[in-house]
Amino acid sequence: MLPLSEIEHDALVEIFNIGVGRAAAAMSAIVNEAVSMSVPSISFLNRSNAARLLGPGGRNASRVCGVSQHYEGAFRTEAILMFPEEKSLDLVRLMVGGSVPLLELTEMEQEALSEIGNIILNSCVGTLANIFEHELHGSLPAYHVGSCDEILSASGGPADTVVLMLHIDFALEVHEIKGYVAFILDLSALQDLQEQIRRYLARIMGQAER
């Protein structure tokens, strides 16, 4: 695994905070109340350690709702937004209104969460593409339910796969919801990401010296 320097790590956190800030503005318009999102931390983990962040493994593993999209361009990655299952209906209620019966709500869950995933993932990845000055092309969102380990493993990939985990805090007027975005990176993609961060830092430092 390639460790990022402190300045590279801080730059990546700052970039993702810009991305989720844009996602929060889009979500605010949908749920008609103030939404703020932040990325207090990121970490590079192997899959088993990444899976533990959202709950224990094994037979009693916590169920997670996930929305994934595949991206190619400046680097290749599978991006996955994940929430604990018990929080997913809270998000759907915010989107469609609290008066919808539970049965109808669960029927809307996949479509609503796919839309949320599309907003958040594309905001994060779009910000990366803009700042790195390289295109990243995404697939249509895919919806998953299962343990965090099952959802992360479904992306496949070689043994040296690394998971870049973003811890996202959602703050709404009456709700606080925590979720994660995982970027699945093989060694080549990880090197490409680090190179893009270094080029970005070189550009902004060069501009500051003028």
C-alpha positions as CSV (number, residue, x, y, z in Angstrom):
1,M,0.0,0.0,0.0
2,L,1.3,3.4,-0.9
3,P,1.2,5.8,2.1
4,L,0.2,9.3,1.4
5,S,2.3,12.1,2.9
6,E,0.6,14.4,5.4
7,I,0.1,17.1,2.8
8,E,-1.3,14.6,0.2
9,H,-3.7,13.2,2.8
10,D,-4.9,16.7,3.8
11,A,-5.4,17.7,0.2
12,L,-7.5,14.6,-0.5
13,V,-9.7,15.3,2.6
14,E,-10.1,18.9,1.4
15,I,-11.1,17.8,-2.1
16,F,-13.7,15.3,-0.8
17,N,-15.2,17.9,1.5
18,I,-15.7,20.2,-1.5
19,G,-17.4,17.2,-3.2
20,V,-19.8,16.4,-0.4
21,G,-20.5,20.1,0.1
22,R,-21.9,20.1,-3.5
23,A,-23.8,16.9,-2.7
24,A,-25.3,18.6,0.4
25,A,-26.6,21.5,-1.6
26,A,-28.3,19.1,-4.1
27,M,-29.8,17.0,-1.2
28,S,-31.1,20.2,0.5
29,A,-33.1,21.0,-2.6
30,I,-34.6,17.4,-2.6
31,V,-35.5,17.1,1.0
32,N,-36.5,20.8,1.4
33,E,-34.4,21.3,4.6
34,A,-30.9,22.3,5.4
35,V,-28.4,19.5,4.9
36,S,-24.7,19.6,5.7
37,M,-22.2,16.9,5.0
38,S,-18.5,16.6,5.9
39,V,-15.7,14.1,5.6
40,P,-13.9,14.2,9.0
41,S,-11.5,11.4,8.0
42,I,-10.3,9.1,5.3
43,S,-8.3,5.9,5.6
44,F,-6.7,3.3,3.3
45,L,-7.6,-0.2,4.5
46,N,-7.7,-3.8,3.3
47,R,-11.2,-5.1,2.6
48,S,-11.7,-7.0,5.9
49,N,-10.7,-4.0,8.0
50,A,-12.9,-1.7,5.9
51,A,-15.9,-4.0,6.4
52,R,-15.5,-3.8,10.2
53,L,-16.2,-0.1,10.1
54,L,-19.9,-0.6,9.4
55,G,-20.4,-3.6,11.7
56,P,-19.2,-7.0,12.8
57,G,-18.5,-9.8,10.4
58,G,-19.7,-13.4,10.4
59,R,-23.2,-14.7,10.7
60,N,-24.5,-11.7,12.7
61,A,-23.1,-9.1,10.4
62,S,-25.0,-5.8,10.3
63,R,-26.9,-5.4,7.1
64,V,-25.9,-2.4,4.9
65,C,-27.6,-0.7,1.9
66,G,-25.1,0.2,-0.8
67,V,-25.1,2.0,-4.1
68,S,-22.1,1.5,-6.4
69,Q,-20.8,3.0,-9.6
70,H,-17.8,2.1,-11.7
71,Y,-15.5,4.9,-12.9
72,E,-12.7,5.0,-15.4
73,G,-10.4,7.9,-16.6
74,A,-7.7,9.5,-14.4
75,F,-7.9,6.3,-12.4
76,R,-10.1,3.2,-12.3
77,T,-12.3,2.6,-9.2
78,E,-15.5,1.1,-8.0
79,A,-17.2,3.8,-5.7
80,I,-19.7,2.5,-3.2
81,L,-22.0,4.6,-0.8
82,M,-23.0,2.6,2.2
83,F,-25.5,3.2,5.1
84,P,-26.6,0.9,7.9
85,E,-29.9,-0.5,6.8
86,E,-31.9,0.9,9.7
87,K,-30.9,4.4,8.5
88,S,-31.8,3.9,4.9
89,L,-35.5,4.3,5.4
90,D,-34.9,7.6,7.3
91,L,-33.3,8.9,4.1
92,V,-36.1,7.7,1.9
93,R,-38.7,9.3,4.2
94,L,-36.8,12.6,3.9
95,M,-37.0,12.3,0.1
96,V,-40.7,11.3,-0.3
97,G,-42.2,12.7,2.9
98,G,-43.1,11.2,6.2
99,S,-46.8,10.4,5.4
100,V,-46.0,7.6,3.0
101,P,-47.1,4.1,4.4
102,L,-44.2,1.8,5.3
103,L,-45.0,-0.8,2.6
104,E,-44.9,1.9,-0.1
105,L,-41.8,3.3,1.5
106,T,-39.9,0.1,1.2
107,E,-40.9,-0.3,-2.4
108,M,-39.4,3.2,-3.1
109,E,-36.3,2.4,-1.2
110,Q,-34.1,1.1,-4.0
111,E,-35.0,3.9,-6.4
112,A,-34.6,6.7,-3.8
113,L,-31.3,5.4,-2.4
114,S,-29.9,4.9,-6.0
115,E,-30.7,8.6,-6.6
116,I,-29.0,9.6,-3.3
117,G,-26.0,7.5,-4.3
118,N,-25.8,9.0,-7.7
119,I,-25.8,12.5,-6.3
120,I,-23.2,11.9,-3.6
121,L,-20.8,9.6,-5.7
122,N,-20.9,11.9,-8.7
123,S,-20.3,15.0,-6.6
124,C,-17.2,13.4,-5.0
125,V,-15.9,11.9,-8.3
126,G,-16.8,15.0,-10.3
127,T,-14.8,17.2,-7.9
128,L,-11.8,14.9,-8.2
129,A,-12.1,15.1,-12.0
130,N,-12.3,18.9,-12.0
131,I,-9.4,19.4,-9.6
132,F,-7.2,16.8,-11.3
133,E,-8.2,18.2,-14.7
134,H,-8.9,14.7,-16.0
135,E,-12.2,13.1,-16.9
136,L,-13.8,10.3,-15.0
137,H,-16.6,8.4,-16.6
138,G,-19.2,6.6,-14.5
139,S,-21.6,3.7,-15.0
140,L,-25.3,3.7,-13.9
141,P,-25.8,3.2,-10.1
142,A,-26.3,-0.4,-8.8
143,Y,-28.2,-1.1,-5.6
144,H,-27.0,-3.7,-3.0
145,V,-28.2,-5.0,0.4
146,G,-26.1,-7.3,2.6
147,S,-23.2,-7.2,5.0
148,C,-20.5,-4.6,4.4
149,D,-18.1,-7.4,3.6
150,E,-20.4,-8.9,1.0
151,I,-20.9,-5.5,-0.7
152,L,-17.2,-4.7,-0.8
153,S,-16.4,-8.2,-2.0
154,A,-18.9,-8.0,-4.9
155,S,-16.7,-5.5,-6.6
156,G,-14.1,-8.3,-7.2
157,G,-10.6,-7.3,-8.0
158,P,-7.1,-8.7,-7.3
159,A,-5.6,-9.6,-3.9
160,D,-3.7,-6.3,-3.6
161,T,-7.0,-4.3,-3.7
162,V,-7.1,-1.3,-1.3
163,V,-10.2,0.4,0.0
164,L,-10.2,4.1,0.4
165,M,-12.9,4.8,3.0
166,L,-14.5,8.2,3.5
167,H,-16.4,8.6,6.7
168,I,-19.3,11.0,5.9
169,D,-21.4,12.8,8.5
170,F,-24.9,14.0,7.5
171,A,-26.4,16.7,9.6
172,L,-30.0,17.6,9.0
173,E,-32.4,19.6,11.1
174,V,-33.8,16.6,13.0
175,H,-31.6,13.7,11.8
176,E,-27.9,12.7,12.1
177,I,-26.9,9.9,9.8
178,K,-23.4,8.5,9.3
179,G,-22.4,6.7,6.1
180,Y,-19.3,5.7,4.2
181,V,-18.1,6.0,0.7
182,A,-15.6,3.3,-0.3
183,F,-13.3,3.6,-3.4
184,I,-12.0,0.2,-4.4
185,L,-8.5,0.6,-5.8
186,D,-6.0,-1.9,-7.2
187,L,-2.3,-1.1,-6.9
188,S,-2.2,0.6,-10.3
189,A,-5.2,2.8,-9.5
190,L,-3.7,3.7,-6.2
191,Q,-0.5,4.8,-7.8
192,D,-2.5,6.8,-10.4
193,L,-4.5,8.5,-7.6
194,Q,-1.3,9.4,-5.7
195,E,0.2,10.8,-8.9
196,Q,-2.9,13.0,-9.6
197,I,-2.7,14.4,-6.0
198,R,1.0,15.2,-6.5
199,R,0.4,17.0,-9.8
200,Y,-2.5,19.0,-8.2
201,L,-0.2,20.0,-5.3
202,A,2.6,21.0,-7.7
203,R,0.2,23.2,-9.7
204,I,-1.2,25.0,-6.7
205,M,2.2,25.5,-5.1
206,G,3.5,26.8,-8.4
207,Q,0.7,29.3,-8.6
208,A,1.3,30.4,-5.0
209,E,5.0,31.1,-5.8
210,R,4.2,33.5,-8.8
